[in-house]
Amino acid sequence: MAVKSVSIRIEEEMLRKIGYVADYEGRSVNSHILVLVRESIRAFEASHGTITEELASVENVKPARK
C-alpha cells in the first residue's frame, strides 16, 4: 500500500491538545491522528457498510449530507 502525505490546517490550541493526548498515549502526533482516522473509518463502515469505491481526483469533494 502506498503511503501518501496530506497537509491540514489546525488551530494552535487543538494542535497543542492533540499533542498532549498523543504524548500521553506514547505516540507522535502523526501516529495518533492515524489512529483517530482509522477509528473514524471503522465506525463509518460499521454504520454504513464497507467503503469499496474510489473517488477520482476530480470528484474529490465531500458528498451531500443526507
C-alpha positions as CSV (number, residue, x, y, z in Angstrom):
1,M,0.0,0.0,0.0
2,A,1.4,3.4,-1.0
3,V,1.8,6.0,1.7
4,K,0.6,9.5,0.9
5,S,1.2,12.8,2.6
6,V,-1.5,15.3,3.5
7,S,-1.3,18.7,5.0
8,I,-4.0,20.1,7.3
9,R,-4.8,23.4,8.8
10,I,-5.4,23.2,12.5
11,E,-5.9,25.7,15.3
12,E,-2.9,26.1,17.6
13,E,-4.8,25.1,20.7
14,M,-6.2,22.0,19.1
15,L,-2.7,21.0,17.9
16,R,-1.3,21.6,21.4
17,K,-4.1,19.4,22.9
18,I,-3.8,16.6,20.3
19,G,0.0,16.7,21.0
20,Y,-0.7,16.3,24.7
21,V,-3.0,13.3,24.1
22,A,-0.5,11.7,21.7
23,D,2.3,12.1,24.2
24,Y,0.1,10.6,26.9
25,E,-0.6,7.6,24.6
26,G,3.1,7.3,23.7
27,R,2.6,8.2,20.1
28,S,3.7,11.0,17.8
29,V,1.0,13.5,16.7
30,N,1.1,11.9,13.2
31,S,0.6,8.4,14.6
32,H,-2.1,9.5,16.9
33,I,-4.0,11.2,14.1
34,L,-3.7,8.0,12.0
35,V,-5.3,6.1,14.9
36,L,-8.2,8.6,15.0
37,V,-8.7,8.3,11.3
38,R,-8.7,4.5,11.4
39,E,-11.3,4.6,14.2
40,S,-13.5,7.0,12.3
41,I,-13.4,4.8,9.2
42,R,-14.1,1.7,11.2
43,A,-17.2,3.5,12.8
44,F,-18.4,4.8,9.5
45,E,-18.2,1.4,7.9
46,A,-19.9,-0.3,10.9
47,S,-22.9,2.0,10.3
48,H,-22.9,2.3,6.5
49,G,-21.1,-0.7,5.2
50,T,-17.6,-1.3,3.8
51,I,-16.3,1.5,1.6
52,T,-15.3,-0.1,-1.7
53,E,-15.4,2.7,-4.3
54,E,-12.7,5.1,-5.1
55,L,-13.3,8.7,-5.9
56,A,-11.5,10.1,-8.9
57,S,-9.4,13.1,-8.1
58,V,-11.8,15.4,-10.0
59,E,-14.6,14.0,-7.8
60,N,-12.7,14.7,-4.6
61,V,-15.5,16.7,-2.9
62,K,-17.4,15.9,0.2
63,P,-20.7,14.1,-0.5
64,A,-24.0,15.9,0.1
65,R,-25.4,15.4,3.5
66,K,-28.4,13.1,3.8
